[in-house]
Amino acid sequence: MTNLADREWRLIREEAWDGPMNMALDEIAAETAAAGGPRTLRVYQWEPSTLSLGYNQDSGTVDWEYCDREGVTVTRRQTGGGGIYHDSHGDISYSIVAPAEDLPGKLMDCYELLCTPVMNAFEEMGVSAAFADEERPAVYQPACYLRALHPAHDVVSAADGRKLSGNAQYRRRDSVIQHGSLTYAGRPTRHLAAFADHDVTVEAFNERVGSIEGYADRSRTEAVESLTDALGAWADADDGEWTNDELASARERAEQKYAADSWTRDCDDPS
């Protein structure tokens, strides 16, 4: 493992993309880093709101009629776990992408390292947060935020144990992608409605999921700035942007893979 601050990092400040494009950009960033280009830190918004399914998640858990009617995009992540409803206002997402040789080989050590700027951001916002350290049974398995908590990558409020952030890693042969979401504002009704045949109440959801605005007097813009600044300081990154070639490749990847029914509904990777 190397000193990350000694490497070339670019920080891409918050952009709004649809679900397939957000997933494609992560993949293209990994290819760039593996080829000797800059490592990437990015903060992003989901526009329109998106339900991202875990890699092995049954697409039958999605209420497709609701998502179509409400304009909620559905895509599938390369990472595992349950589905996450990324509200265009209520969700703040980030990705960290680097060559595998830069990072610890042990999964727990890698999570601890890459979640450092996330924890720093919560601290700067005045939100007391910690990794989950107690067993809490799943409320609804298809939904990531309602699954049993995992101490490696689930971040909860230190005050009441409600989940604030979920994080996941996708390890390629030569690169690592970690992406995660921070809940700025809870949207329990819309979050639950994206899933089919559940019996979870809004009250039960709110008992398990917290939000930044519920613990700190911060606007969404201020919360985004806190996360962005924490990522940049952690890696001593310079502001950067996507190249035209990366954007073109990401758009092609999004169309052919992450927006395709064969990937989203059947998890049959066409690439």
N, C-alpha and C positions, 0 to 999 in steps of 0.2 A: 504494500500500500504506500502511496506517495503523500506528500504534503499537498492537500488539495489547493491551498491558496497559491502554490507555486505553478499551477497549471493555468491554461488559458480558459477562462469561463466567460460566457456572454449571459447577460441578464435581459430577458425579454419581458418587458413590463406588460401589464394586463391587456390582453386582446380578447375579443369576443369571436368565437367560432362555433359552428354547429358540432354535434357530437362526433360524427365520422371524421371531420377535419381535426378535431382535438386529438383523437386517437392516432390519426395518421401522422400528425406533426411529432408526436412522441417517438414514433417509429423512425421517422426520417432523421430526427435529432440523434437517435442512437446510431444510425448509419454514418452520420457526419462525424460523431465523436470517435467511432471505431476506425474511421478512415484517416484519423489524425487531425480532424478539425476541432473547433472549440467544443468544450463541454457546455451543456445548456441548462440554465435555470429559467423557468418560465412560470408566470402567473396568468391564469386565464378564466374566462367566463364562458358559460354555455348559452348560446343564443341560436335557436330557441332552447327553452328548458329541455333537458334530456334525461332519459332513463338509461344508464349504462349497466349492462348485465355483466356478471362475472363470467369468466371464460367458459366454465362448464354448466352454467345456469340453464335450466329448462325454460325455453321461450314461452311455454304454456303458463308460466307464472305471471306473464304480462297481461294487463287488460288492454289489448290492442285497440278495441273500440274507443276506450276513453282516451288513449294517447293520440289516436288519429283525430278525434273530435276536438281535443284541447290543444292540438299542435305540439305535442310532446314528442320529440325525436327519440327513437330507440336505437342504440348501438350496443356493441359488445366489446368489453375490454380484453386485453391480453392477460390481465391479472385475474386471479380467482376471487372467490367470495360471492356475496350476494349483490343484488341490484341496488343502485344508488340513484335516487332522483336528484338531479342537479338543477335546482331552480335558478333561473337566470339572475335573480336578485339575491336569493337566500344562500347561494353556494359560492365559495371562493376556492378555486382549485390551483394546484401547482404541480410542476414536474421537475425532477432533478435527473439529468441524463449524463452518464460518464462512461469511459471505458472500464471494463471489468477489472483490469489490472490496477486501477487507481483505488479500488475499494476493498474493504475486508471480505475475505472469502466466507466467513461465518455469517449466516443470515441475521442472527440477533445483533451481532456487532455492527453489521451494515445498517440495520434499522436504527440502532441507537445513534450512529453517526449522522445519517441522512435526515433523521427527525429533529436533530439539534436546532436548525433554524426555525422549524415549526414551533418548538417549545419556546425559543427565544421570542418569537412573534407574539405568542400568547402572553408571555411575561410583560412585554412592552405595552400590550393592550390593557394590562391590568386584570387579565383573566388567569386565575389560579388553576393551572392544568397539570396533569401528570399522566403517565402511562397507567392503563388499567392494572390493578393489582389484586382484584378480588373476582371470584367466580360469580357470574350472573348468567342464569340460563337464557337460552334464546326465547324471544317472544314470537318471532315469525322468521323462519329460516331463510326464505327467499330475499329478504331485505337486509342489506349489509348492516345498517344501523340498528337493527333489531336482533341481530345474531348474538350468540355468546361472545363476551369480550375477550380479546387476546392481548396479553401484556406486551407483545412485541411491537404492535403497530396501532392499537386503539388508544386514543388520547381522550381523557375524560376530565370533567370538572373535579378539582380536588375538594370542592365544597360539598358536592352531593352525588358524585359518581356518574353523572349523565354524560353520554358520549358527545364529544365536540368535533372529533376529527378521525377519519379513517384513512389509512395509508397502506399502500401495497407495492410490491416490487415484482418486476418482470426481468428475469435474468436471461439474456441472450448469451451466445457463446463468447462474444467479445465486448459486450456492453451491458449496462444495467440501467433500467428505467425505474425510478420510484415516482409514483404520482399519488396524490391524496386530495381530499376535500376537507374544508373547514366550514362548519355551518355558521353562517353569519345570522341568518334569520330562519327560524323554523317554519316549515310549510307542511304541517302534518296532514292536512286534508288532501292536498294535491299529492304529497309523497305516497300516502297509502292508496289513493285512488288509482295510481299507475299499476298497482298489482291486482291480479285477479283472485277472487275467491278467498279473501282473508277475512278474519273476524277481529282484527286489531282495532281498538278504539283510539280516538284522538288522545284521550287521557292516558292510555297505556303508552302511546308513542311519546308523549311529553314526559312521562316518568323516566324514559330511557334516553332521550335525546335533548341536549341543551343547545344554546346558541350564544354566539358572541354578544349580540345585542341584549341578551338576557342577563349578562354578567357585567357588562362594561358599557359606559356611555360613549360609544364610538360609532360614527357613521360607517357605512360600508366602504366609502372612499378611504377613510382613515384606517380601517382594518386592512384593506388591500395594501395601503402604503406600508403598514407595519410588517406584513408578510414579505412584501417585495424588498424592503430595506434589510430585513433579517436574512433573507436568502443572499442578497448581494454582499453583505458584510461577512457572512460565514465563509464565502468562497473568494472574497476580494475580487468580485466580478466587475467587468465593464459592461455598460449598457450596450446592447446589441440588437440585431434584427435578423430575420430570415433572409436568405439569399433568394433570388428569383428562381433558381433551379430547385431549391428546397421546397418552395411554395408550389411550384409546378408538379413536383414529384408527390407532394402531400395531397394535392387535389386529385391526382390520378389514383393514388393509393386509397383515398377516402371513397372515391366512386366505385372502384373495382372491388374493394374489400369491406371497409367498415360500414358502407351504406347498402351493401348487397344482402338480399334476403338469405343467401346461402351461408353468410357469416352470422348475421344477426338472429335469424330464426332457427337455423340448423347447426350453427357453429361448424360449418364445413368450409375451412379456409380455402378460397379459390386460388390463392397465390402459390 
